[in-house]
Amino acid sequence: MARTPSTMLPLGTAAPGFTLPEPSTGRTVSLTDFAGRPLVVIFWCNHCPFVKHIAARVGELADRYLPRDVAFVAISSNDVAYKAEDGVDQMPTFIEQYGIHFPYLYDESQQIAKAYRAACTPDFYLFDADHKLAYRGQFDDSRPGNDAPVTGADLEDAIKALLANLPVPEGQKASLGCNIKWKPGNEPDYYG
């Protein structure tokens, strides 16, 4: 399993806009749909073992904070030619299997992943109500095979601080996961 860290987009960065399809509903979802609300943006995909390792707990965390007006959205930017399991037809099955109750969008052009400087799956970004980046990095210290419990502590601590109008914890750790599967010739220049 390749391990790629997130790029750690600078804090305070404005959330790049997006308008993407949601395969499970057939509707289109945009950044503007979440105006005035804190927003968690997650880059992930259906097949990644790092994503599967935490997906159910991500769903549980979202279920706790959606009623508190924190929005969540997941985006798959993987080239489906790499792995059929990442196809849009599999996305509704994935969210059902892991109990995901927030939009799961498809970034076919991979331009949204590039705009966020996403590098791995999973890759987490927490934006405040003005959609300025307050946290980016890991869900928690757990990885497949390391025996650390899946708690979501890093992301949840950031959400709690944001909702309490307190500083988001410093010392944010990069997420680690599978690299995004870029289309041939579409690889970004920010790896490394």
BELGI-V437015 format. One line per field, one symbol per residue. ss: DSSP state (a for helix, b for strand, c for the rest). phi: phi as a letter, one per 40 degrees, with the letter a starting at -180 (. if undefined). psi: psi as a letter, one per 40 degrees, with the letter a starting at -180 (. if undefined). A space follows every 50 residues. Layout:
ss: ???
phi: ???
psi: ???
//
This chain:
ss: cccbbccccccccbccccbbbbccccbbbbaaaaccccbbbbbcccccaa aaaaaaaaaaaaaaaaccccbbbbbbcccccccaaacaaaaaaaaaaacc ccbbbbccccaaaaaccccbbcbbbbbccccbbbbbbccccccccccccc ccaaaaaaaaaaaccccccccccccbbbbccccccccccccc
phi: .cbbcccgddcgcccccaabcbdcbgcbbbdccbdgbdbbbbcaaccccc cdcbdcccdcccccbdccgccbabbbbcccccadcccccccccccccbgc bbcbbbbccgccdcccfcbbbcbbbbbcccgbcbaaiccaccbdgcgccc bgdccccccdccccfbccdcgcbccaaccccccdgbccccch
psi: hihhiieghhiehhhiiihiigddeeihhideeeheiihhhhhaidehdd dddeddddddddddedeefhiihihheiheddhddeideedddddddefh fihhihgdeedddddefidihihhhhiadefhhdiiaidaehiheeehih dedddddddddddefihhhifhhiihaiihgiiheehieei.
//
